[in-house]
Amino acid sequence: LMLRGNCPSYRRNTKVQHHLRCKKSYQRDLPRHKDDHPIRTYHEPLSRDDTIFSLASGSIAKSAVAIIRVSGSEAKSAVLALTNRKDLPQERIATLTNLYSPINGEKLDRGMIIWFPGPRSFTGEDVVEFHLHGGRAVIADTLAALGSIPGLSVAKPGEFTRRAFQNQKMDLMEVEGLSDLINADTEAQRRQALRQFEGKTGEKFKEWRKTLLTHLAHVEAVIDFGDDDEIGYEVARGVVPKIQELQESIKFHLEDGRRGEKVRDGISIGIFGSPNVGKSSLINELAQRDVAIVSSRPGTTRDVVEVTVNFAGFPVIFGDTAGIRESEDEIEMEGISRAKKRFFDSDIQLCVLDVNDTGDSAEIYEFLNPKVVAVLNKIDTEDRIKSAEIYRKILERGVLPEKIFKISCKTKAGFQEFLAGIQDLVQKSFETTSQETSLITRARHRQGDFNLKFNLRKRLENST
């Protein structure tokens, strides 16, 4: 596929213009996105005879209002059949009316209908929305009434959005953004999904695509007309710096620390330390409920205990791990092995130590580094001489002073300062501004960008 180039010399050259026109000639019958660039679709043909309906306001449960959506060529038949009207209501205007069952003529409810004639609708087809009272019987009877109308069938999960995609109302990035927006549990997830749904994420990909197609046109023109004196190879050589700039842009977004994926799937914070230092008590306080067993007996926690929390507007997965120590117990050894693995896999690592450490935490100090957050627990029984020695050891391992917190899970002393510090760390690591958008939010995006970067580098190496 070709788009018109931006090179002035090419725009003046009639042979190149002819080349571009020839390349465009076979695009005329291709479907086009709303931004008017040609695409190829690989989906199965959309049946125009199939009209679908479904509850659009969530699961069938008691609520004040329920919305049932119908999309397809028979949507107008659904309106006339359920309202006993002879004509359609005014488009895009909420109309109050009685609804009747086409099965036996019984009155179902009194509600509003909104008529959206295609293509100015969510799916691009004729769409009608029935706004009803949210009782289970009202919903069930209305769905049964729609199912009795010839040509209507129950929509499969995601089928309304699929039709919107197939009818060029949304691109794939926007579809994924809509899915993430519906499933967003935290403020950060909502903001990221909304930017993607509104097309802000896709703008950068479209910019990359335009750059590739523009310079592909220049290179192919040189291939086709390279023997012509009016077209010099300096045009092709001028493509290389632009492609190198594109490659650097892709590399920059690939090296984002998987920020978009972490916000979408959850930020992992591992809690580790020696036995009986308060790890389970800490995760219970963070979750505001009992998720881990607290006991004075060492080795109580064997497996990783996880809890997902809406923490400062971000989805955070806290993981309590087995106490790290020397052990002969086979099960406890497996728990310690999993704890160490979780330590290295976590996005943020919390090391919990007893402020009056008796020497049992010697192995733990080997895990400390500038990225670790050190939490000194049990300050309600603090021995200042011992705690000062522990503080010195922690600093020697490179832990930053602003990442060292003193708390008491028993009295809650120091807890607000600790929470504020972790909140600040999460925000600095994963928050994006309205101008700064995470392009990569799924593994599919990362793999596609990596393949593009790899192929660009390979082609550049072959060209030199």
C-alpha positions, 0 to 999 in steps of 0.5 A: 500500500502506498500513500503520497510522499512528502519529498518536494522533488518527488512531488515535482517529478511527473514520473514519480507521481505516475508511479504513486497513482499506479500504486494507488489504483488498486486501493479504490475498492478496499474498505477505509478507516474513518481517518480515510486510510485504506485497510484490508480486513480478514474477518468473516463477512458480516451477515446483514440479515442477522439482527442481534439483541442483548442486555447492555447494562450488565448482568440481570439483577435488580436495578432502577434502570436496564438498557436492552440494545438491538442492532441490525436491519430488523431493529426497526421491526423490533421498535414497531412490534414492541410499541404497536406504533405505525411509524418510527420515533424521532431519531436520537430523541428519547421517547416515552412509550408503552411496551407490549409483548408481540406474543400475546399483546400483554403490556410489559412496561412503560419506558423510553426508546431511542432510535439510532438509524445507521450508519450514525450509531455505535455499530454502524447499523440501525440500532434501538435502545429500550430503557426499562425498569430494572426488575428481573421479570421486566428484563426477562419478558422483554428479552423473550419478546424480542426473541420471538420476532423473526430475524432477531437472535441473542448477541454473542459476547462482544458482538456489538463491538465486533460489528462496530469494528467491522463497520469501521466505527472503531479500530482495533486499538479503540476496541481494546481500549473499550474492553479495558475501560469496561474492566477498569477497577482503579483510577489509573486503569480508567485513565489509561483505557480512556486515552486508548479508547479515544484514539490517543494511543493509536495516533503514534502508531498511525504516525509510524505507519505514515512514515513507513509508507511515505518512505516506502513510496520513495524507495519503490519509485527509485526501484521502478525508475532508478535508471532515469537521470531525473531520479537520483539514488540520493532520494533512497539514501535520504530515507535511511536517517528517517527510518533510523529515527523511527527505530529509535522512537520504537525502541524508546517505547519498548523500554518503558518498563512495561508500565502500560501492562503493569497498570492494566494487569496489576503492579506486583509488590512482594513482601519478604523477610525472616520469619516472625518479623511481621510480614503477614501482619503488614499485608493484613493491614495493607488489605484492611482484612485478614488475608494471611495467618498471623502466628508466633510460630515460625514458618506459618506462611508456606506459599505466596499469599496474594491480595489485590488492592486499589492502592492510590488509584493503582491496581497493586498485587501485594504478595506475602511470602515465606520467611527466609531462613535455613530449614530442613523441612521440605515443604518450608524449603519449597516456600522459601524457594518461591519467596526468593523467586517472588522477590526477583519478579516483583516490581517493588520489593518490601523487605521487613525486618525486626527493629530489634533484630537478633541476628536471624536476618543475616541472610536477608541483608544479601537481598538489599539493594538501592531498589528495595524498600526496607521496613523496620517493624515493631518500633513499639518495642524498639531498642535504640542501640540495636535499631541504630546498628540495623539502620547502619547495615541497611545503608551499607547495602545501598538502600536509600534513606527515603526508602527506609521506614519504621512502623509498628503493625501492632500500634499503627505507629509510622504507618501513615508515613509508610503508606505515603512513601509507597504511594509516592513510589508507585506514582513515580514509577507508573503514573503517566500524564495526559500528554504522556501515554503508554503505547504498549498495554498488551503483550500483542502490542509489545510483540508487534513493536519488537518485530517492527524494530527488529525488521527495520534494523535488519533492513537497515543493515542490509542497505549499508 
